[in-house]
Amino acid sequence: MSDIAAADESLAEITETRSFRALAWRRFRRNRLAMFGLAAVIVLVAVAMIGPFFVQDPYKQERLLSRTGPDSNHWFGTDQLGRDEFARVVYGMRLSLLVGFAVAALQFFIGVTLGATAGWIGRWIDVIITRLIDIMLGIPYLVLAFAFIAVIGRGIGAVILTLAMSSWLVTARVVRAGFTQVKNLEYVEAARAVGVKDFRIVWRHILPNVIQPVIVLVAVGVGTAILAEAALSFLGVGVQEPTASLGLMISRSRSFFSTSPHLLFFPGAAIALIVLGFLLVGDGLRDALDVKD
């Protein structure tokens, strides 16, 4: 009888999970802005992945110190060094998405791990992690970023680590608050009473109930990381030449805005569309996963 009961319980959990996912997907599809954001993200990711196989060499200087507007050979024109602007925008989007997804993955892993540890164990570990989060949140973002870059150095890896070290803070706080609230509920106490191991309780019973806001934070975090990478590159402390970075392209084109506005418009539009897409997806996920409605 115990095996049958366990099988029925597992089947009920699977059915409930599938029903919730189906409901969330239906609610997400009804949100037109969220679907527009999802379509924009899919298209941009496809362009960033496939585009480099079809565009020109982004580092090839065809006309040194010569800027040209869009034409049939160069859809977005050429920059001040005669490099194809369309190719550099495609490579820049690929770099931005790489940074965004890498930072979001680290944000999820670090935030969930430390937040769950603080919320589940509590005591002095909770105090240490909570105080660390409060201290780092109290430091202005740019100061924190400059400090990490000064220690780690410049480059793509340094930018990813820098942004990851400042992005997990809110995630960890949300996870900690969820664990603190859920771990004292009756079904968790019942699982403890029958001898279920702590890891299984955390993984199967608590984490699924606190993960919804984390998913939203991570989706929005991709767009935030892309914008932050562009800002750091724009300030000259992120990705360095000759690597194609959208923020760096905007920074280098400021002097030519009056004569060659395309150098500023196309990378700026790419950043805006990428960030807007992820923000709309995150907003749609927040509404779709809200079980209170």
ROGU-273918 format. One record per residue: residue in one letter; x, y, z of N, C-alpha, C, O, CB in turn. Coordinates in steps of 0.05 Angstrom, whole numbers, padded with zeros to 5 digits, always signed. Glycine has a CB too. Layout:
<mivexs>
aXYZXYZXYZXYZXYZ ...
</mivexs>
This chain:
<mivexs>
m+00016-00024+00000+00000+00000+00000+00017+00025+00000+00010+00045-00012-00019+00000+00024 s+00040+00024+00014+00057+00048+00015+00068+00055-00012+00069+00079-00019+00080+00043+00035 d+00075+00034-00029+00085+00040-00055+00064+00052-00073+00069+00070-00089+00095+00014-00068 i+00039+00042-00070+00017+00053-00086+00011+00081-00078+00007+00098-00096-00009+00036-00082 a+00012+00087-00052+00007+00114-00043+00029+00133-00053+00023+00156-00061+00005+00115-00012 a+00054+00124-00052+00076+00141-00062+00073+00146-00091+00079+00168-00101+00103+00127-00056 a+00065+00126-00107+00062+00129-00135+00039+00149-00141+00042+00166-00159+00056+00103-00149 d+00017+00146-00126-00005+00165-00130+00003+00194-00123-00004+00213-00136-00029+00157-00112 e+00019+00197-00102+00028+00223-00094+00046+00235-00115+00044+00259-00122+00043+00222-00067 s+00065+00219-00126+00083+00229-00147+00067+00237-00172+00072+00257-00184+00103+00208-00154 l+00047+00220-00179+00030+00226-00202+00015+00252-00198+00012+00268-00217+00011+00203-00208 a+00005+00256-00174-00010+00281-00168+00008+00305-00170+00000+00326-00180-00022+00279-00140 e+00033+00302-00160+00052+00325-00162+00058+00331-00191+00059+00355-00199+00078+00318-00147 i+00063+00310-00208+00069+00315-00236+00045+00328-00250+00049+00347-00266+00075+00289-00250 t+00021+00319-00245-00003+00330-00257-00007+00359-00249-00013+00376-00265-00028+00314-00249 e-00002+00365-00223-00005+00392-00213+00015+00410-00226+00009+00433-00234-00003+00393-00183 t+00040+00401-00229+00061+00417-00241+00055+00423-00270+00058+00445-00279+00088+00402-00239 r+00046+00402-00285+00040+00406-00313+00016+00425-00316+00016+00442-00334+00033+00380-00326 s-00003+00423-00298-00026+00441-00300-00018+00470-00295-00028+00488-00308-00048+00432-00279 f-00001+00474-00276+00009+00501-00270+00025+00512-00293+00021+00536-00300+00026+00501-00244 r+00042+00496-00305+00057+00505-00328+00039+00512-00352+00044+00532-00365+00077+00484-00336 a+00019+00495-00356+00001+00501-00378-00015+00526-00373-00019+00542-00392-00019+00477-00382 l-00024+00530-00349-00038+00555-00342-00020+00579-00345-00029+00600-00356-00049+00553-00313 a+00005+00577-00336+00024+00600-00338+00029+00606-00367+00031+00630-00375+00050+00593-00323 w+00032+00586-00384+00037+00591-00412+00013+00603-00426+00017+00621-00443+00045+00564-00426 r-00011+00595-00419-00035+00607-00430-00037+00637-00422-00044+00654-00439-00060+00592-00421 r-00031+00643-00397-00032+00670-00388-00010+00687-00402-00014+00710-00408-00029+00672-00358 f+00013+00675-00406+00035+00689-00419+00028+00695-00448+00033+00717-00458+00061+00673-00418 r+00015+00676-00462+00008+00680-00490-00013+00702-00494-00013+00715-00515-00002+00654-00502 r-00029+00706-00474-00050+00727-00476-00038+00755-00473-00051+00775-00480-00071+00722-00455 n-00014+00757-00463-00001+00783-00460+00014+00790-00486+00035+00778-00492+00019+00782-00436 r+00002+00808-00501+00013+00815-00527+00041+00827-00525+00058+00821-00542-00005+00833-00542 l+00045+00844-00505+00072+00856-00502+00093+00835-00495+00115+00836-00505+00071+00878-00481 a+00085+00816-00478+00104+00795-00471+00110+00778-00496+00133+00770-00499+00092+00777-00449 m+00091+00771-00512+00096+00756-00536+00113+00771-00556+00130+00760-00570+00069+00747-00549 f+00108+00798-00558+00126+00814-00575+00154+00813-00565+00173+00811-00580+00115+00843-00576 g+00158+00816-00538+00185+00814-00527+00198+00787-00532+00221+00786-00538+00184+00820-00497 l+00182+00765-00529+00193+00739-00534+00201+00735-00563+00222+00724-00569+00172+00717-00526 a+00184+00745-00582+00191+00744-00610+00216+00760-00616+00233+00751-00632+00168+00754-00627 a+00219+00784-00604+00243+00800-00609+00267+00786-00598+00288+00786-00611+00239+00827-00595 v+00265+00774-00575+00288+00759-00563+00296+00736-00581+00320+00732-00586+00281+00749-00535 i+00276+00720-00590+00283+00697-00607+00296+00706-00633+00316+00694-00641+00257+00681-00614 v+00286+00727-00645+00298+00737-00671+00326+00747-00666+00344+00740-00682+00280+00759-00683 l+00330+00762-00645+00357+00773-00640+00377+00752-00633+00400+00753-00641+00355+00794-00618 v+00368+00732-00617+00386+00710-00610+00393+00694-00636+00416+00686-00639+00373+00691-00590 a+00374+00690-00653+00379+00676-00679+00399+00691-00696+00417+00680-00707+00353+00671-00694 v+00395+00718-00697+00413+00735-00713+00441+00734-00701+00461+00732-00715+00403+00764-00714 a+00443+00735-00674+00469+00735-00661+00483+00708-00665+00508+00708-00666+00466+00741-00632 m+00468+00686-00667+00481+00660-00670+00487+00654-00699+00509+00642-00704+00462+00639-00658 i+00469+00661-00717+00473+00653-00745+00487+00675-00761+00502+00669-00780+00446+00646-00758 g+00482+00700-00753+00492+00723-00768+00522+00723-00774+00530+00729-00796+00485+00748-00754 p+00539+00716-00754+00568+00717-00759+00577+00699-00782+00599+00704-00793+00582+00709-00734 f+00561+00679-00790+00569+00662-00812+00564+00675-00840+00573+00665-00860+00555+00635-00810 f+00548+00697-00840+00540+00709-00865+00549+00737-00869+00549+00748-00891+00510+00707-00867 v+00557+00751-00848+00565+00779-00850+00594+00781-00857+00609+00761-00857+00559+00794-00824 q+00603+00805-00863+00631+00810-00870+00648+00809-00845+00638+00808-00822+00634+00838-00884 d+00674+00810-00849+00693+00811-00827+00690+00837-00812+00695+00858-00823+00722+00807-00837 p+00683+00836-00786+00678+00861-00771+00704+00877-00765+00703+00899-00756+00664+00856-00746 y+00727+00864-00770+00753+00877-00764+00767+00887-00789+00789+00899-00787+00770+00858-00748 k+00756+00881-00812+00769+00888-00837+00765+00918-00843+00743+00927-00843+00759+00871-00861 q+00787+00932-00848+00786+00961-00853+00788+00964-00884+00810+00962-00895+00809+00976-00839 e+00765+00971-00896+00765+00974-00925+00774+01002-00933+00789+01005-00952+00737+00968-00936 r+00764+01022-00918+00771+01049-00925+00781+01063-00899+00764+01072-00883+00747+01065-00938 l+00806+01064-00895+00817+01074-00871+00809+01103-00866+00811+01120-00884+00848+01072-00871 l+00800+01109-00842+00792+01136-00834+00771+01148-00853+00772+01171-00860+00816+01155-00833 s+00752+01130-00862+00731+01139-00881+00705+01128-00871+00702+01104-00868+00738+01130-00910 r+00686+01146-00867+00659+01138-00858+00639+01140-00881+00639+01161-00895+00649+01154-00834 t+00624+01120-00886+00603+01121-00907+00577+01113-00895+00575+01098-00876+00611+01103-00930 g+00555+01123-00908+00529+01117-00899+00520+01090-00909+00534+01077-00924+00509+01138-00907 p+00496+01081-00901+00486+01055-00911+00483+01054-00941+00474+01073-00954+00458+01049-00898 d+00491+01031-00952+00488+01027-00981+00484+00997-00985+00481+00982-00966+00513+01037-00997 s+00484+00988-01011+00479+00960-01017+00501+00942-01008+00496+00918-01002+00475+00957-01047 n+00525+00951-01006+00548+00935-00996+00550+00935-00966+00559+00915-00954+00573+00945-01009 h+00543+00957-00954+00545+00960-00925+00518+00970-00915+00513+00994-00915+00569+00979-00916 w+00501+00952-00905+00474+00959-00898+00472+00981-00877+00455+00998-00878+00459+00935-00889 f+00490+00980-00858+00491+01000-00837+00513+01020-00841+00519+01036-00823+00493+00987-00810 g+00526+01020-00864+00548+01038-00869+00574+01027-00858+00576+01004-00850+00542+01065-00857 t+00595+01044-00857+00621+01037-00845+00628+01057-00824+00618+01080-00824+00643+01036-00867 d+00645+01049-00805+00653+01067-00783+00677+01084-00791+00685+01084-00814+00659+01050-00758 q+00689+01097-00771+00711+01116-00777+00736+01102-00786+00754+01115-00796+00716+01131-00752 l+00737+01076-00783+00760+01060-00792+00754+01044-00817+00770+01027-00825+00770+01042-00770 g+00731+01049-00829+00724+01034-00853+00714+01006-00848+00713+00990-00867+00746+01034-00871 r+00706+00999-00824+00696+00972-00818+00666+00971-00821+00652+00991-00816+00704+00964-00789 d+00656+00948-00831+00627+00945-00836+00611+00947-00810+00616+00931-00791+00622+00918-00850 e+00593+00966-00809+00578+00971-00784+00558+00949-00779+00554+00943-00755+00564+00998-00786 f+00546+00938-00799+00526+00917-00795+00539+00892-00783+00528+00881-00764+00512+00909-00822 a+00563+00885-00793+00577+00862-00781+00584+00867-00752+00582+00849-00736+00602+00856-00798 r+00592+00891-00746+00600+00898-00718+00576+00898-00700+00578+00890-00677+00615+00925-00717 v+00553+00906-00710+00529+00906-00694+00521+00877-00688+00513+00870-00665+00506+00920-00708 v+00523+00859-00708+00516+00831-00704+00535+00818-00684+00526+00804-00665+00517+00815-00731 y+00561+00823-00687+00580+00812-00667+00576+00825-00640+00580+00812-00619+00609+00817-00677 g+00569+00851-00640+00564+00864-00614+00540+00852-00600+00540+00849-00575+00560+00894-00619 m+00519+00845-00615+00495+00833-00603+00503+00805-00592+00493+00798-00570+00473+00830-00623 r+00519+00790-00606+00527+00764-00596+00543+00767-00570+00539+00752-00551+00544+00750-00617 l+00560+00787-00569+00575+00792-00544+00557+00800-00521+00559+00790-00499+00597+00813-00548 s+00538+00818-00527+00519+00827-00507+00502+00804-00496+00498+00802-00472+00501+00849-00518 l+00492+00787-00514+00476+00764-00505+00493+00744-00490+00483+00732-00470+00463+00751-00529 l+00517+00740-00498+00535+00722-00483+00539+00732-00454+00537+00717-00435+00562+00720-00497 v+00544+00758-00452+00547+00770-00425+00521+00768-00409+00522+00761-00386+00556+00799-00427 g+00499+00775-00422+00473+00774-00408+00466+00747-00398+00458+00744-00374+00452+00784-00426 f+00469+00726-00414+00461+00699-00405+00481+00688-00385+00473+00675-00366+00460+00680-00430 a+00507+00695-00388+00527+00685-00369+00522+00698-00341+00523+00685-00321+00555+00691-00378 v+00517+00724-00341+00512+00738-00316+00486+00728-00303+00485+00724-00279+00510+00768-00321 a+00465+00723-00319+00440+00713-00308+00444+00685-00296+00432+00679-00275+00419+00712-00330 a+00460+00668-00309+00465+00641-00299+00480+00643-00272+00472+00629-00253+00482+00624-00318 l+00500+00660-00270+00514+00663-00245+00496+00676-00224+00497+00670-00200+00539+00680-00249 q+00480+00695-00232+00461+00708-00214+00442+00687-00202+00437+00687-00178+00444+00729-00228 f+00432+00669-00218+00414+00648-00209+00428+00629-00190+00419+00623-00168+00402+00632-00232 f+00452+00620-00198+00466+00600-00182+00475+00611-00155+00470+00599-00134+00491+00589-00197 i+00488+00635-00155+00498+00647-00130+00475+00656-00113+00475+00651-00089+00517+00670-00136 g+00455+00669-00125+00433+00680-00109+00417+00658-00096+00410+00661-00073+00416+00697-00127 v+00410+00637-00111+00394+00616-00100+00410+00600-00079+00399+00593-00058+00384+00597-00122 t+00435+00595-00084+00451+00580-00065+00454+00594-00039+00449+00583-00017+00479+00574-00077 l+00463+00619-00040+00467+00634-00015+00441+00641-00001+00439+00641+00023+00483+00660-00020 g+00420+00648-00017+00394+00655-00005+00382+00631+00008+00371+00633+00030+00376+00665-00026 a+00383+00607-00005+00372+00583+00007+00388+00575+00032+00376+00566+00052+00373+00560-00013 t+00414+00578+00031+00431+00572+00055+00424+00589+00078+00420+00580+00101+00460+00574+00048 a+00421+00615+00073+00414+00634+00095+00386+00629+00106+00382+00629+00130+00417+00662+00085 g+00367+00624+00088+00339+00620+00097+00335+00594+00110+00318+00592+00129+00321+00623+00074 w+00348+00573+00101+00343+00546+00112+00359+00541+00138+00347+00532+00158+00351+00525+00092 i+00384+00548+00139+00401+00543+00162+00396+00564+00184+00393+00558+00207+00430+00542+00155 g+00395+00590+00175+00391+00612+00195+00415+00616+00213+00438+00611+00205+00367+00606+00212 r+00410+00625+00237+00430+00630+00257+00452+00648+00246+00447+00667+00232+00442+00604+00267 w+00478+00642+00254+00499+00661+00247+00505+00661+00217+00515+00681+00207+00524+00653+00262 i+00499+00639+00203+00503+00639+00174+00484+00659+00161+00492+00674+00142+00499+00611+00162 d+00460+00660+00170+00440+00679+00160+00450+00708+00165+00447+00725+00148+00413+00674+00172 v+00460+00712+00189+00469+00739+00196+00492+00748+00178+00492+00771+00168+00478+00740+00225 i+00511+00731+00173+00534+00738+00156+00526+00744+00128+00534+00764+00116+00555+00715+00157 i+00510+00726+00116+00501+00730+00088+00483+00755+00085+00486+00770+00066+00486+00705+00078 t+00466+00759+00105+00448+00782+00104+00463+00808+00106+00458+00827+00091+00427+00780+00126 r+00483+00809+00125+00499+00833+00128+00516+00838+00103+00519+00861+00095+00517+00831+00153 l+00526+00817+00091+00542+00820+00066+00525+00832+00044+00533+00850+00029+00553+00793+00057 i+00500+00822+00041+00482+00833+00021+00476+00862+00027+00476+00878+00008+00456+00817+00020 d+00470+00869+00052+00464+00897+00059+00487+00915+00053+00484+00937+00042+00456+00899+00088 i+00512+00907+00059+00535+00923+00054+00539+00928+00024+00544+00950+00015+00560+00910+00066 m+00537+00906+00008+00542+00909-00021+00520+00925-00034+00525+00939-00053+00545+00881-00033 l+00495+00922-00025+00473+00938-00036+00476+00968-00029+00466+00985-00043+00446+00928-00026 g+00490+00973-00007+00494+01001+00001+00516+01016-00015+00518+01040-00014+00501+01003+00029 i+00532+01000-00030+00553+01012-00046+00542+01019-00074+00529+01002-00086+00578+00993-00049 p+00546+01044-00084+00536+01050-00111+00547+01031-00132+00569+01021-00130+00545+01079-00119 y+00530+01025-00151+00536+01004-00171+00562+01009-00185+00579+00992-00188+00513+01001-00191 l+00566+01034-00195+00589+01040-00211+00615+01038-00194+00636+01029-00203+00587+01068-00223 v+00613+01046-00169+00636+01044-00151+00643+01014-00147+00667+01007-00148+00630+01057-00124 l+00623+00998-00143+00628+00969-00140+00639+00957-00165+00658+00941-00164+00601+00955-00132 a+00629+00965-00188+00639+00955-00214+00668+00963-00219+00684+00947-00227+00621+00964-00237 f+00674+00989-00214+00701+00998-00217+00720+00984-00198+00743+00978-00206+00703+01028-00213 a+00711+00978-00174+00729+00964-00155+00735+00936-00164+00758+00927-00163+00715+00963-00127 f+00714+00921-00174+00719+00894-00183+00737+00894-00208+00755+00878-00210+00692+00881-00190 i+00732+00913-00227+00749+00914-00251+00777+00921-00244+00796+00911-00257+00737+00934-00271 a+00781+00938-00225+00809+00946-00217+00824+00921-00206+00848+00919-00209+00808+00968-00195 v+00809+00903-00193+00822+00879-00182+00825+00857-00203+00846+00845-00205+00807+00869-00157 i+00803+00852-00218+00803+00830-00237+00817+00837-00263+00831+00821-00274+00774+00822-00242 g+00813+00862-00272+00823+00870-00298+00801+00874-00318+00777+00871-00311+00843+00850-00308 r+00808+00882-00342+00788+00887-00363+00785+00863-00381+00802+00845-00381+00796+00912-00379 g+00764+00864-00397+00759+00842-00416+00731+00830-00411+00717+00838-00392+00780+00821-00413 i+00723+00811-00428+00697+00799-00427+00693+00784-00400+00673+00787-00387+00692+00781-00450 g+00713+00768-00393+00711+00752-00368+00708+00770-00344+00693+00764-00326+00734+00734-00366 a+00724+00792-00344+00723+00810-00321+00696+00824-00319+00685+00828-00297+00745+00831-00323 v+00684+00831-00342+00658+00844-00343+00636+00824-00332+00619+00832-00316+00650+00853-00371 i+00637+00799-00341+00618+00780-00332+00620+00776-00301+00599+00776-00288+00622+00753-00346 l+00644+00772-00291+00647+00768-00262+00638+00793-00247+00626+00791-00226+00676+00761-00256 t+00645+00816-00257+00638+00841-00244+00608+00844-00242+00597+00850-00220+00650+00865-00259 l+00594+00840-00264+00565+00843-00264+00552+00821-00247+00531+00825-00234+00554+00842-00292 a+00563+00796-00248+00551+00774-00232+00554+00780-00202+00535+00774-00187+00565+00748-00239 m+00576+00792-00194+00580+00796-00165+00562+00818-00154+00559+00820-00130+00609+00804-00160 s+00550+00834-00172+00531+00854-00162+00502+00848-00169+00484+00862-00161+00538+00881-00174 s+00497+00826-00184+00470+00820-00193+00456+00799-00175+00431+00797-00176+00470+00810-00221 w+00471+00784-00160+00459+00762-00144+00446+00772-00118+00432+00757-00105+00480+00741-00138 l+00452+00797-00111+00444+00807-00084+00414+00806-00080+00404+00795-00060+00454+00835-00080 v+00399+00818-00099+00370+00819-00096+00358+00790-00098+00339+00784-00084+00357+00837-00118 t+00369+00774-00116+00360+00746-00118+00363+00731-00092+00345+00717-00083+00375+00732-00141 a+00386+00734-00080+00391+00720-00054+00372+00730-00033+00362+00714-00016+00420+00724-00045 r+00366+00756-00032+00348+00767-00012+00320+00756-00016+00306+00749+00003+00348+00797-00014 v+00311+00754-00041+00284+00743-00047+00282+00714-00039+00263+00705-00027+00277+00747-00077 v+00303+00698-00046+00303+00670-00040+00303+00666-00009+00289+00649+00001+00326+00655-00053 r+00320+00681+00004+00321+00679+00033+00294+00685+00046+00285+00670+00064+00342+00698+00044 a+00281+00706+00037+00254+00713+00048+00234+00691+00043+00218+00684+00060+00244+00739+00036 g+00235+00678+00019+00217+00656+00013+00222+00632+00030+00203+00620+00040+00219+00649-00016 f+00247+00625+00034+00254+00602+00051+00246+00607+00080+00235+00589+00093+00284+00596+00049 t+00251+00631+00089+00243+00638+00117+00214+00635+00122+00205+00627+00143+00253+00666+00124 q+00198+00642+00101+00169+00640+00104+00158+00612+00101+00140+00604+00115+00156+00658+00083 v+00170+00597+00083+00159+00570+00076+00169+00548+00094+00154+00529+00099+00166+00563+00047 k+00193+00551+00105+00205+00528+00119+00190+00521+00145+00194+00499+00156+00234+00534+00126 n+00174+00539+00155+00159+00534+00180+00130+00525+00175+00114+00523+00194+00159+00558+00198 l+00122+00521+00149+00095+00513+00143+00091+00484+00151+00110+00469+00156+00089+00517+00114 e+00066+00476+00153+00059+00449+00163+00070+00427+00146+00079+00407+00157+00029+00447+00165 y+00068+00429+00119+00077+00407+00103+00108+00403+00105+00117+00380+00101+00069+00411+00073 v+00123+00424+00110+00151+00421+00114+00157+00407+00141+00174+00390+00143+00166+00448+00113 e+00142+00416+00161+00145+00403+00188+00137+00373+00186+00150+00357+00199+00128+00417+00209 a+00117+00367+00171+00109+00339+00168+00130+00322+00154+00136+00300+00161+00082+00337+00152 a+00143+00334+00133+00165+00320+00120+00188+00315+00138+00201+00294+00138+00174+00336+00095 r+00194+00335+00155+00215+00331+00175+00208+00308+00195+00225+00292+00202+00220+00357+00190 a+00183+00308+00203+00174+00289+00223+00176+00260+00213+00182+00242+00229+00146+00294+00231 v+00173+00255+00187+00174+00228+00177+00202+00221+00168+00207+00199+00158+00155+00225+00153 g+00222+00239+00173+00249+00232+00168+00260+00239+00140+00281+00228+00132+00253+00204+00173 v+00246+00256+00125+00256+00264+00099+00282+00281+00103+00283+00298+00120+00235+00280+00083 k+00302+00276+00087+00327+00290+00089+00325+00319+00082+00308+00327+00065+00349+00277+00072 d+00342+00336+00094+00340+00365+00089+00343+00372+00060+00328+00389+00050+00361+00379+00105 f+00362+00359+00046+00366+00365+00017+00341+00360+00001+00334+00376-00016+00389+00349+00006 r+00327+00338+00006+00303+00332-00009+00280+00352-00002+00265+00360-00019+00293+00303-00002 i+00279+00360+00023+00258+00379+00031+00263+00406+00016+00245+00418+00006+00259+00384+00061 v+00288+00414+00016+00295+00440+00003+00290+00438-00027+00278+00456-00039+00325+00447+00008 w+00299+00416-00039+00298+00413-00068+00270+00408-00079+00262+00419-00099+00316+00391-00077 r+00255+00391-00065+00228+00382-00075+00205+00398-00064+00184+00400-00077+00225+00354-00069 h+00208+00409-00039+00184+00420-00026+00185+00450-00022+00165+00463-00022+00181+00407+00000 i+00209+00461-00019+00211+00490-00013+00219+00506-00039+00205+00525-00046+00232+00495+00009 l+00240+00497-00052+00250+00512-00075+00229+00516-00097+00227+00539-00107+00273+00498-00087 p+00213+00496-00104+00192+00501-00125+00172+00522-00117+00159+00534-00134+00178+00475-00131 n+00168+00527-00091+00148+00547-00082+00160+00575-00080+00145+00594-00076+00137+00538-00055 v+00186+00578-00082+00198+00605-00081+00213+00612-00106+00225+00634-00108+00217+00606-00057 i+00212+00595-00126+00228+00599-00150+00215+00618-00170+00228+00630-00187+00233+00573-00164 q+00188+00622-00168+00174+00639-00188+00186+00667-00190+00192+00676-00212+00145+00640-00182 p+00188+00682-00168+00200+00709-00170+00229+00709-00179+00238+00728-00191+00198+00723-00144 v+00243+00687-00174+00271+00685-00183+00272+00683-00213+00290+00696-00226+00285+00661-00170 i+00254+00669-00225+00253+00666-00254+00249+00694-00267+00261+00701-00287+00230+00647-00263 v+00231+00709-00255+00226+00737-00265+00251+00754-00262+00258+00768-00280+00202+00750-00250 l+00264+00752-00239+00288+00768-00234+00310+00761-00254+00325+00778-00264+00298+00764-00206 v+00313+00735-00260+00334+00726-00278+00328+00736-00307+00346+00745-00321+00337+00696-00278 a+00302+00734-00315+00295+00744-00342+00300+00774-00345+00311+00782-00365+00265+00738-00347 v+00293+00789-00325+00299+00818-00326+00329+00822-00323+00339+00841-00335+00283+00832-00303 g+00342+00805-00308+00371+00808-00304+00387+00806-00329+00408+00818-00331+00380+00788-00284 v+00378+00790-00349+00392+00788-00374+00393+00815-00387+00414+00824-00396+00378+00767-00393 g+00370+00829-00389+00369+00855-00401+00385+00875-00385+00399+00892-00397+00341+00865-00404 t+00383+00874-00359+00398+00892-00342+00428+00889-00346+00443+00908-00347+00391+00889-00313 a+00438+00863-00347+00466+00858-00351+00476+00868-00378+00498+00878-00381+00471+00828-00349 i+00459+00865-00399+00467+00875-00426+00470+00905-00425+00489+00916-00437+00446+00867-00446 l+00451+00919-00412+00453+00948-00410+00477+00956-00393+00490+00976-00400+00427+00959-00398 a+00483+00941-00372+00506+00948-00355+00532+00943-00370+00551+00959-00367+00505+00931-00329 e+00533+00922-00386+00558+00917-00401+00562+00940-00421+00585+00949-00425+00556+00890-00416 a+00541+00949-00434+00543+00971-00453+00552+00996-00438+00568+01012-00449+00516+00976-00467 a+00542+01001-00414+00550+01024-00399+00580+01023-00391+00594+01043-00394+00533+01027-00374 l+00589+01000-00382+00617+00997-00375+00635+01001-00399+00656+01013-00397+00622+00970-00362 s+00628+00989-00422+00644+00992-00446+00643+01021-00456+00663+01031-00466+00633+00973-00468 f+00620+01034-00453+00618+01062-00460+00637+01079-00444+00649+01098-00454+00589+01072-00457 l+00640+01073-00418+00658+01088-00401+00687+01080-00404+00705+01093-00393+00650+01084-00372 g+00693+01060-00420+00720+01052-00426+00732+01033-00406+00757+01028-00407+00737+01076-00426 v+00716+01021-00389+00727+01002-00369+00717+00973-00374+00722+00955-00358+00720+01010-00341 g+00703+00969-00396+00692+00943-00402+00708+00930-00424+00732+00927-00422+00663+00945-00410 v+00694+00921-00444+00707+00908-00467+00724+00929-00482+00715+00952-00485+00686+00895-00486 q+00747+00921-00491+00766+00939-00504+00767+00934-00534+00761+00912-00544+00793+00937-00491 e+00776+00954-00549+00781+00951-00578+00802+00929-00582+00820+00925-00565+00790+00978-00590 p+00800+00914-00605+00782+00918-00627+00756+00902-00625+00741+00900-00645+00795+00912-00653 t+00751+00890-00602+00727+00874-00598+00702+00890-00604+00700+00913-00595+00726+00862-00570 a+00683+00879-00619+00658+00893-00625+00640+00892-00602+00629+00871-00595+00645+00880-00650 s+00635+00915-00589+00617+00918-00567+00598+00941-00573+00607+00962-00582+00632+00922-00540 l+00572+00937-00568+00553+00958-00575+00558+00983-00559+00557+01005-00570+00524+00948-00570 g+00564+00980-00533+00570+01004-00517+00595+01018-00526+00596+01043-00527+00573+00996-00488 l+00616+01003-00533+00641+01015-00543+00636+01028-00570+00648+01049-00575+00662+00993-00545 m+00619+01017-00587+00614+01029-00613+00600+01056-00609+00606+01075-00623+00596+01011-00630 i+00581+01057-00590+00568+01083-00584+00588+01103-00574+00587+01127-00581+00545+01079-00565 s+00606+01094-00556+00625+01113-00545+00644+01124-00566+00650+01148-00566+00642+01099-00524 r+00652+01107-00585+00671+01116-00606+00657+01134-00627+00670+01148-00641+00683+01092-00619 s+00631+01132-00629+00616+01147-00650+00606+01174-00640+00594+01189-00656+00593+01131-00660 r+00610+01181-00615+00599+01207-00605+00610+01231-00620+00596+01250-00625+00605+01210-00575 s+00635+01229-00628+00648+01252-00642+00637+01256-00670+00641+01277-00682+00678+01249-00642 f+00624+01235-00681+00615+01237-00709+00585+01238-00711+00574+01232-00732+00626+01213-00724 f+00571+01245-00689+00542+01244-00689+00530+01263-00710+00511+01256-00723+00531+01250-00662 s+00541+01286-00712+00530+01306-00730+00534+01299-00759+00517+01306-00776+00542+01334-00725 t+00556+01286-00766+00561+01279-00794+00554+01250-00801+00547+01244-00824+00590+01283-00800 s+00555+01232-00781+00549+01203-00787+00531+01192-00764+00540+01176-00748+00575+01187-00789 p+00506+01201-00763+00488+01192-00742+00483+01162-00742+00475+01151-00721+00462+01206-00743 h+00488+01149-00765+00482+01120-00766+00501+01104-00747+00494+01083-00738+00486+01110-00794 l+00524+01115-00742+00543+01101-00724+00533+01100-00695+00540+01082-00680+00570+01115-00724 l+00516+01119-00688+00504+01119-00661+00477+01105-00661+00469+01092-00642+00501+01147-00651 f+00462+01108-00683+00434+01099-00683+00433+01068-00683+00418+01057-00667+00420+01109-00708 f+00447+01054-00700+00444+01026-00703+00452+01010-00678+00437+00993-00669+00460+01016-00727 p+00476+01015-00666+00482+01000-00641+00464+01008-00618+00457+00992-00602+00511+01005-00633 g+00456+01034-00618+00437+01042-00597+00410+01029-00600+00398+01021-00580+00433+01073-00597 a+00400+01026-00624+00375+01012-00629+00377+00983-00622+00357+00971-00612+00366+01016-00658 a+00400+00971-00627+00403+00942-00620+00402+00938-00590+00389+00920-00581+00430+00932-00631 i+00415+00956-00575+00414+00954-00546+00386+00958-00536+00376+00942-00519+00433+00975-00533 a+00372+00978-00546+00345+00984-00537+00326+00961-00543+00310+00954-00526+00335+01010-00551 l+00328+00949-00566+00310+00927-00573+00316+00902-00556+00297+00888-00548+00313+00920-00603 i+00341+00896-00552+00348+00872-00536+00338+00876-00507+00325+00858-00496+00378+00868-00536 v+00344+00899-00495+00336+00904-00467+00306+00905-00465+00295+00893-00446+00348+00930-00457 l+00292+00918-00484+00263+00919-00483+00251+00892-00485+00232+00886-00471+00253+00937-00506 g+00262+00875-00503+00251+00848-00506+00252+00832-00480+00233+00819-00472+00267+00833-00527 f+00275+00832-00466+00278+00817-00441+00261+00830-00419+00250+00815-00402+00307+00816-00432 l+00258+00856-00418+00241+00868-00398+00212+00861-00402+00198+00856-00382+00245+00899-00398 l+00203+00860-00427+00175+00852-00432+00171+00823-00426+00150+00816-00415+00168+00858-00462 v+00190+00806-00431+00188+00778-00424+00187+00775-00394+00170+00759-00384+00212+00761-00435 g+00204+00789-00380+00204+00788-00350+00177+00797-00339+00167+00786-00320+00226+00804-00339 d+00166+00819-00350+00141+00829-00341+00118+00809-00346+00100+00806-00330+00134+00856-00354 g+00120+00796-00370+00099+00776-00376+00101+00752-00358+00081+00740-00350+00102+00768-00405 l+00126+00743-00352+00129+00721-00334+00119+00728-00305+00107+00711-00292+00159+00713-00332 r+00123+00752-00297+00113+00760-00271+00083+00757-00269+00072+00747-00249+00122+00789-00264 d+00069+00766-00290+00040+00764-00290+00031+00735-00293+00011+00727-00281+00028+00781-00312 a+00045+00719-00309+00037+00692-00315+00041+00674-00291+00026+00655-00286+00052+00681-00339 l+00062+00680-00275+00069+00663-00252+00056+00672-00226+00061+00660-00205+00099+00661-00249 d+00041+00693-00227+00029+00704-00203+00005+00686-00196-00016+00688-00208+00020+00734-00207 v+00008+00670-00176-00013+00651-00168-00036+00665-00153-00056+00652-00148-00002+00628-00152 k-00032+00690-00145-00053+00703-00130-00076+00712-00147-00098+00716-00138-00042+00727-00116 d-00071+00716-00174-00092+00725-00192-00111+00702-00198-00131+00706-00213-00081+00736-00218 
</mivexs>
